[in-house]
């Protein structure tokens, strides 16, 4: 996550005089480095990634050489992942290309990091002049990065699988909401991965989950009765993804009863059920990984 990266950079700058920060500001095609990927380099170590492979290895060495030279202004380097390119070859052959901005960060950059970490800023601006939390006048803009977690996952059911899924998704850029109707649920109380946890009445669940193309809904409540209540109240809302945990038999029965009550068949067909990629999951974490994989697939589609 963006703020985690800058917290790590702050920690490093407290012990180093200079750190080179590399930020991918643009990418095309099958580039391994995507816009927003970033890493910092010191004389002896590095953190983060700009895409990996031989390209990253070469640019880390290049950044370390920069530390031996005078302080520099921000600049960019293009990397083309094609050995037939006349110039700017990255050494990789995966096609596509990416552009990386280089920033020379000294002790003064700690003030910028403090602004990023301690204020409610929506964006970080990477320009040819500097990095700031506000737009920079007369600057050539490279990249405007959101500090917010845009993708939101609503896990309905705070049990063992909900806890495991929260742990898996915490490694990804999702804002995690966990909802349950049971008070003082031990697995809910133990969930330190979720950004928001709330005990609610499932009869009013539609009030707690907004529509939107960045909303992912995972139904894994205590049983058939609560799943039925939840799906009936959410089926007519528009989400990027909605999936439900359960056996094929349970889901077939639930869907048949809903269609008998005149719920739209096409709406029900959009529900991922049984939820997750079929990897013959058995344990809570195996189920969580299969669900996370399916969510990632939907998120990255097109």
Buried (B, 14 or more C-beta within 10 A) or exposed (E): EBBEBBBEBBEBBEEBEBBBBBBBBBBEEEBBBEBBBBBBBBEEEBBBBBBEBEBBEEBBEBBBEBBEEEEEEBEBBEBBBBEEEEEEBBEBEBEBBBBBBBBBBEEEBBEBBEBBBEEEBEBBBBBBBBBBBEEBEEBEEBBEBEBEBEBBBBBBBBBBBBBBBBBBBBEBBBBBBBBBBBEEBEBBEEBEBBBEBEBEEBEEBBEBBEEEEBBBBBBBBBEBEBBBBBBBBBBEBEBBBBBBBBEEEBBEBBBEEBEEEEBEEEBBEBBBBBBBBEEEBEEBBBBBBBBBEBBBEEBEEE
